[in-house]
Structure formats: C-alpha cells, structure tokens
Amino acid sequence: MPIKLSHYVNARCIVAAASVLGLLLCALPAPTAQAQQLTLRFHTHVPPVAGSYKALVGWAKKVEAESGGTLKIQMFGSMQLGGKAPDIYDQIRNGVVDLGFTLPGYKAGLFPAITVFELPFIGGRALVAAPAVDAFARKYGKEWRDVHPILVWSAGTSVLHMKTRPIRTLEDFKGLKIRTPSRISSAALTALGSTPVPIPGLKMTEAMMRNVVDGVVTPWSIALAIRTVDVAKYHTETTLHGPVLAILMNKKSYAKLPAKAKAALDANSGEGLAKAMGLRWETDDKKGLGKAKKLGHEIIRVSAAEQARWRKAAQPAYDNWIKEMNGRGLPGARMVKDAEALIAKYKAELKK
C-alpha cells in the first residue's frame, strides 16, 4: 500500500518532536536524590519528667538538626522498650537499640577504671567533674571497646538527704542506715560508720518514707525529680559520691552512618558535650536546692577541716579499690592520681 505524503509528513514531525523532547530532557538537571533518613532508637531508664531526660532530648534534637535531615533519634524513657535499668548496656552492645543512656555502675566489674570517680571526695561540681570523667574514660578506653562512647561524665556533687537526723560531723554517721548507689559508695559509708543499704534509684524515696533507710545519697536534681526533697528534712552537701553516667552507641549502628550524620554525632560528643551537660546538671541541681529552701529544710555545708576528717576515715575504701585494680592488672594508684589531676585541671580552667 503506497504511503501518502501526509503520513510521511506526520511521521517526520513525530520523530522530530521526539528528538527535540529528548534534547530538552537531556538538558534538564537530573532529579536530586533525597538523603535517606535513618531512625536511631535511644533507650534509657530515666523518666521523661527528669531533668536529665530533658537534657538528652535537647542533645538529640541538636544532633538531628546538624545532621542535615539524615538522622532521626527516637527517644524511649522509663524502660519503654523492656528490661530493667542494668540491661541498657547489653541492649546497646547487642544492637537491640542504637543508643542509650545508663550508669556504668549498673554493670558491676565491667568498667573498673572509671569507678575511680565513685571514690569519696575525689570528684567535684558537675562543670568540673563531667569533662574530667570523659577525658579519663578516653585515656583508659579499653573498657568501652564493645560500644561507641558518645559521652562518659559525672553528675557532680551528691547530697546526703536525711529524714530525721542531720549529718554535720563524722560522728553523726554512726548508727544510720543510708541508701547507697554503688558498691564503692557502700565501702565509703561503712568506713564512715553508717550501714549502707543498696536500693534502686527510683525506689529510694519510698524506702525513706517507710523508714527502711534514714537517708539517701543522690544529686539534687534526682532528689527533686523523685520527690526525695519533699521527704528529707536535712540535706548535707558533700562530694561523698559522684555517679558516673554514659551515653553509648552500638558500634555497627555508628559504622553504618552516612558521613554527615557521623559528623553531627562526633561534633556533639566528648569534652564540649561534657561541659554542656555539666552546666545543665548544675542548673537542674539548683532547682532541687531551691525546693528544699522553699520547704524550710536545713542545708548543711561541711567545712574543709571536717571533710578532711571524713576523707581520712574513708581511706580503707581507697586502699581496697587500689588493691582490686592492681589485681586486675591496672595501675590503681596511678589512676587515682590521674583522676585527681584531671579534676584539678578543669577546676583551674573554670576559674579563668
């Protein structure tokens, strides 16, 4: 069948149009692939009402913003994902969650070096102790080889919150039952003349209400969050115990991050974050102190001379700790000196 001229013209037009369209499409920029957003699950035992939880949320939002949309950090407080507080570390290490906030002290014997900051009277205020602890943790970094540490720090000064009997002198410890936060704290309280009673943090206020203990050792901000401040009548500020805290990440979760996300996490880790967390903790502590003052409670500040008596009495806790570290092949005495030197360094920086 002969091809009509009109068909030929139409065919040429179609081919020409297709050619022009092809050239136009080639000239247009290729569509930009949107960065894939990764969701990281963050788990902790801390309830959302606590100041420490709110500080963690602030950190997560900052990391998300600086990741350029590549990261979303989903927060789960109060053990929402199951388990008990001591399980958080294993959940992170095993990849059940990507990130978590925990106390290394919950895993007895797993982080021996960092427990130097649990020794009595070795720490200081949060702005000093927080960066000192992180620097020490990175120096003795083998303890953290199974996870990726974002931050290891301290809440700073703890307080003796007492229900019926104040503690002003060394002699006042005798006969008192005091909730202890750790094994090392227990050794210190025993050396000072009291009876340590191990009780989980969230249950210590109830224990004091029921007269299971006469008082507890915990920072102001924690005491405010769980209403310990309301039950106690006397509050002795001292560096008897400094709880060590940690934000840790699963190693595989960290390794798979895109460069921009990894850079955001790295920029919000270590010394700078430690100082920021220390400042936030001190701010929250002031609220707890303010509540105690408002209730008309007695705030007791121990003199340097009296605290020196306490430090001397607590020497057995140091001797036992050094002996234990030496038995593990760690330089116990040198680690004490390193910790004290770091506290002195950041204390001097703060005065500048």
C-alpha positions as CSV (number, residue, x, y, z in Angstrom):
1,M,0.0,0.0,0.0
2,P,1.5,3.3,-1.1
3,I,2.4,5.8,1.7
4,K,0.6,9.1,1.5
5,L,2.6,12.3,1.7
6,S,0.5,13.4,4.7
7,H,1.5,10.2,6.6
8,Y,5.2,10.8,5.7
9,V,5.0,14.4,7.0
10,N,3.3,13.3,10.2
11,A,5.9,10.6,10.8
12,R,8.7,13.1,10.3
13,C,7.0,15.5,12.7
14,I,6.6,12.9,15.4
15,V,10.3,11.9,15.0
16,A,11.4,15.5,15.1
17,A,9.3,16.2,18.2
18,A,10.7,13.2,19.9
19,S,14.2,14.3,19.1
20,V,13.6,17.8,20.4
21,L,12.0,16.4,23.6
22,G,14.9,14.1,24.1
23,L,17.3,17.1,23.8
24,L,15.3,19.1,26.3
25,L,15.2,16.2,28.8
26,C,19.0,15.8,28.5
27,A,19.5,19.5,29.1
28,L,17.4,19.4,32.3
29,P,19.3,18.7,35.6
30,A,18.8,15.2,36.9
31,P,16.4,15.0,39.8
32,T,18.2,15.2,43.2
33,A,18.0,12.1,45.3
34,Q,16.7,12.9,48.7
35,A,19.0,11.9,51.6
36,Q,17.7,8.8,53.2
37,Q,16.8,9.5,56.9
38,L,17.9,6.9,59.4
39,T,16.0,6.5,62.6
40,L,18.0,5.6,65.7
41,R,16.3,4.2,68.8
42,F,17.5,5.7,72.1
43,H,16.6,3.8,75.3
44,T,17.0,4.8,79.0
45,H,15.6,4.0,82.4
46,V,15.2,7.7,83.2
47,P,11.6,9.0,83.2
48,P,10.7,11.8,80.8
49,V,9.9,14.1,83.7
50,A,13.5,14.1,84.9
51,G,15.9,17.0,84.0
52,S,18.5,14.5,82.8
53,Y,16.0,13.1,80.3
54,K,15.1,16.6,79.0
55,A,18.8,17.3,78.6
56,L,19.1,14.1,76.5
57,V,16.2,15.2,74.3
58,G,17.9,18.6,73.7
59,W,21.0,16.7,72.7
60,A,19.1,14.5,70.3
61,K,17.4,17.5,68.6
62,K,20.7,19.2,68.2
63,V,22.2,16.2,66.5
64,E,19.2,15.8,64.2
65,A,19.4,19.5,63.2
66,E,23.2,19.3,62.4
67,S,22.8,16.0,60.5
68,G,21.0,17.8,57.7
69,G,18.0,15.6,57.8
70,T,19.9,12.4,57.7
71,L,19.1,11.4,61.3
72,K,16.0,11.0,63.4
73,I,16.6,10.0,67.1
74,Q,13.6,8.3,68.6
75,M,13.6,8.6,72.4
76,F,12.2,6.0,74.8
77,G,12.3,6.7,78.6
78,S,11.3,4.7,81.7
79,M,12.4,1.4,80.1
80,Q,9.6,1.6,77.5
81,L,11.3,-1.0,75.3
82,G,11.5,-3.6,78.1
83,G,14.0,-4.9,80.5
84,K,15.5,-3.4,83.7
85,A,17.9,-0.5,84.1
86,P,21.0,-2.7,84.2
87,D,20.0,-4.2,80.8
88,I,20.5,-0.9,78.9
89,Y,24.2,-1.5,78.2
90,D,23.6,-5.0,76.9
91,Q,20.8,-3.7,74.7
92,I,23.2,-1.2,73.2
93,R,26.0,-3.7,72.7
94,N,23.8,-6.3,71.1
95,G,22.1,-3.9,68.8
96,V,18.6,-4.2,70.3
97,V,18.7,-0.4,70.4
98,D,21.1,2.0,68.7
99,L,21.8,4.4,71.6
100,G,21.2,4.6,75.3
101,F,21.8,6.5,78.5
102,T,22.9,4.4,81.5
103,L,25.1,4.2,84.6
104,P,28.2,2.1,84.0
105,G,27.9,1.2,87.7
106,Y,24.9,-1.0,86.9
107,K,27.3,-3.5,85.3
108,A,29.5,-4.4,88.3
109,G,33.0,-5.2,87.3
110,L,32.6,-4.3,83.6
111,F,34.1,-0.8,83.8
112,P,36.6,-1.0,86.7
113,A,38.8,2.0,85.8
114,I,36.0,4.6,85.6
115,T,34.9,3.7,89.1
116,V,37.8,5.8,90.4
117,F,35.3,8.7,90.3
118,E,33.0,6.9,92.7
119,L,35.6,7.0,95.4
120,P,34.6,9.5,98.1
121,F,35.8,13.1,97.9
122,I,37.6,12.7,94.5
123,G,35.1,14.5,92.3
124,G,33.6,18.0,92.4
125,R,30.9,20.1,90.9
126,A,29.4,18.9,87.6
127,L,31.1,21.6,85.5
128,V,34.5,20.2,86.7
129,A,33.8,16.5,87.1
130,A,31.9,16.0,83.8
131,P,34.8,16.8,81.4
132,A,37.3,15.2,83.8
133,V,35.4,11.9,83.7
134,D,35.1,11.9,79.9
135,A,38.8,12.6,79.5
136,F,39.7,9.8,81.9
137,A,37.4,7.4,80.1
138,R,39.0,8.0,76.8
139,K,42.5,7.6,78.3
140,Y,41.5,4.2,79.7
141,G,39.4,3.4,76.6
142,K,39.7,-0.4,76.6
143,E,36.7,-0.6,78.8
144,W,34.5,0.8,76.1
145,R,35.8,-1.4,73.2
146,D,32.4,-3.2,72.7
147,V,30.4,0.0,72.2
148,H,31.0,3.5,70.7
149,P,31.1,6.0,73.6
150,I,29.4,9.4,72.9
151,L,30.0,10.7,76.4
152,V,31.0,9.5,79.8
153,W,30.6,12.1,82.5
154,S,29.6,12.7,86.1
155,A,26.6,14.4,87.8
156,G,29.0,16.0,90.1
157,T,28.3,16.5,93.8
158,S,25.9,14.2,95.6
159,V,23.9,15.2,98.7
160,L,23.1,13.3,101.9
161,H,19.3,13.7,102.1
162,M,18.3,12.7,105.7
163,K,14.8,12.3,107.0
164,T,15.1,12.7,110.8
165,R,18.8,13.1,111.8
166,P,21.2,15.6,110.2
167,I,24.8,14.8,109.3
168,R,27.2,17.6,110.3
169,T,30.2,15.7,111.7
170,L,31.9,12.3,111.2
171,E,30.3,11.1,114.4
172,D,26.8,11.7,113.0
173,F,27.1,8.8,110.6
174,K,27.1,6.2,113.4
175,G,24.0,4.1,113.5
176,L,22.4,5.5,110.4
177,K,21.1,3.4,107.5
178,I,21.8,5.2,104.3
179,R,20.8,4.2,100.8
180,T,23.9,3.5,98.7
181,P,24.1,4.0,94.9
182,S,27.1,1.6,94.4
183,R,29.5,-0.9,95.9
184,I,32.2,1.7,96.3
185,S,29.9,4.1,97.9
186,S,28.9,1.3,100.3
187,A,32.5,0.8,101.3
188,A,32.8,4.6,102.0
189,L,29.7,4.7,104.1
190,T,30.8,1.7,106.1
191,A,34.2,3.3,106.7
192,L,32.4,6.4,107.9
193,G,30.4,4.4,110.4
194,S,26.9,4.0,108.8
195,T,25.1,1.0,107.4
196,P,24.8,1.1,103.6
197,V,21.6,-0.2,102.1
198,P,21.6,-0.9,98.3
199,I,18.3,0.3,96.8
200,P,17.4,1.1,93.1
201,G,17.3,4.8,92.5
202,L,13.6,5.0,91.7
203,K,12.6,3.3,94.9
204,M,14.8,5.2,97.4
205,T,12.2,7.8,98.3
206,E,9.7,5.1,99.1
207,A,12.3,3.4,101.2
208,M,12.9,6.6,103.2
209,M,9.2,7.1,103.7
210,R,8.8,3.6,105.1
211,N,11.9,4.1,107.4
212,V,13.8,1.3,105.6
213,V,16.6,3.9,105.5
214,D,17.3,7.1,107.4
215,G,18.5,8.9,104.2
216,V,19.9,8.6,100.7
217,V,22.8,9.7,98.7
218,T,21.9,11.3,95.4
219,P,22.3,14.6,93.5
220,W,19.8,17.5,94.0
221,S,18.2,17.1,90.6
222,I,17.4,13.4,91.0
223,A,16.1,14.1,94.5
224,L,13.8,16.8,93.1
225,A,12.5,14.5,90.2
226,I,11.6,11.6,92.5
227,R,10.4,13.8,95.5
228,T,13.2,12.8,97.8
229,V,13.5,16.5,98.6
230,D,9.9,16.5,100.0
231,V,10.6,13.6,102.4
232,A,14.0,14.6,103.7
233,K,14.4,17.5,106.2
234,Y,18.2,17.8,106.2
235,H,20.5,18.0,103.2
236,T,24.3,17.7,103.6
237,E,26.2,18.8,100.5
238,T,29.4,16.8,100.0
239,T,31.5,15.0,97.4
240,L,30.9,11.7,99.1
241,H,29.9,10.1,95.8
242,G,29.8,11.2,92.2
243,P,27.7,9.0,89.9
244,V,29.3,8.2,86.6
245,L,26.9,8.4,83.6
246,A,27.2,7.4,79.9
247,I,25.7,7.9,76.5
248,L,26.7,4.9,74.4
249,M,26.1,3.7,70.9
250,N,26.1,0.4,69.2
251,K,29.3,0.1,67.1
252,K,27.6,-1.2,64.0
253,S,24.9,1.5,64.2
254,Y,27.7,4.1,64.3
255,A,29.7,2.5,61.5
256,K,26.8,2.5,59.0
257,L,26.0,6.2,59.4
258,P,26.4,8.5,56.4
259,A,29.3,11.0,56.7
260,K,27.0,13.9,57.6
261,A,25.2,12.0,60.3
262,K,28.5,10.7,61.7
263,A,30.0,14.3,61.7
264,A,26.9,15.5,63.6
265,L,27.3,12.9,66.3
266,D,31.1,13.5,66.6
267,A,30.6,17.2,66.9
268,N,28.2,16.5,69.8
269,S,30.4,14.1,71.7
270,G,33.3,14.4,74.1
271,E,34.6,17.4,76.1
272,G,32.3,20.0,74.6
273,L,29.2,17.9,75.3
274,A,30.6,17.1,78.8
275,K,30.8,20.8,79.7
276,A,27.3,21.4,78.3
277,M,25.9,18.5,80.3
278,G,27.7,19.6,83.4
279,L,26.2,23.1,83.1
280,R,22.7,21.7,82.5
281,W,23.1,19.4,85.5
282,E,24.1,22.2,87.8
283,T,21.2,24.3,86.6
284,D,18.8,21.4,87.4
285,D,20.5,20.9,90.8
286,K,19.8,24.5,91.7
287,K,16.1,23.7,91.3
288,G,16.3,20.9,93.8
289,L,18.2,23.1,96.2
290,G,15.6,25.8,95.7
291,K,12.8,23.4,96.5
292,A,14.5,22.4,99.8
293,K,14.9,26.0,100.8
294,K,11.3,26.8,100.0
295,L,10.2,24.0,102.3
296,G,12.3,25.4,105.1
297,H,14.8,22.5,105.2
298,E,18.2,22.8,106.7
299,I,21.1,22.9,104.1
300,I,24.4,21.8,105.7
301,R,27.7,22.6,104.1
302,V,30.6,20.7,105.5
303,S,33.8,22.7,106.3
304,A,37.1,21.8,104.7
305,A,38.5,20.7,108.0
306,E,35.6,18.4,108.8
307,Q,35.6,17.0,105.2
308,A,39.3,16.2,105.7
309,R,38.3,14.1,108.7
310,W,35.8,12.2,106.5
311,R,38.4,11.7,103.8
312,K,40.9,10.2,106.3
313,A,38.2,7.9,107.8
314,A,37.3,6.7,104.3
315,Q,40.9,5.7,103.4
316,P,40.1,2.0,103.6
317,A,37.8,2.5,100.6
318,Y,40.8,3.9,98.6
319,D,43.1,1.1,99.8
320,N,40.7,-1.6,98.8
321,W,40.0,0.0,95.4
322,I,43.7,0.3,94.6
323,K,44.3,-3.3,95.6
324,E,41.4,-4.5,93.5
325,M,42.6,-2.6,90.4
326,N,46.2,-3.9,90.9
327,G,44.7,-7.4,91.0
328,R,43.1,-6.7,87.6
329,G,46.4,-5.6,86.1
330,L,45.5,-1.9,86.3
331,P,47.7,0.8,87.8
332,G,45.4,1.6,90.8
333,A,47.4,4.3,92.5
334,R,48.3,6.0,89.2
335,M,44.6,6.1,88.2
336,V,43.7,7.9,91.4
337,K,46.4,10.4,90.6
338,D,45.2,10.8,87.0
339,A,41.7,11.4,88.2
340,E,42.7,13.9,90.8
341,A,44.9,15.7,88.2
342,L,42.0,16.0,85.7
343,I,39.7,17.4,88.4
344,A,42.4,20.0,89.2
345,K,42.8,20.8,85.5
346,Y,39.2,21.5,84.9
347,K,38.8,23.3,88.2
348,A,41.6,25.7,87.2
349,E,40.0,26.2,83.8
350,L,36.8,27.2,85.4
351,K,38.5,29.9,87.5
352,K,39.9,31.6,84.4
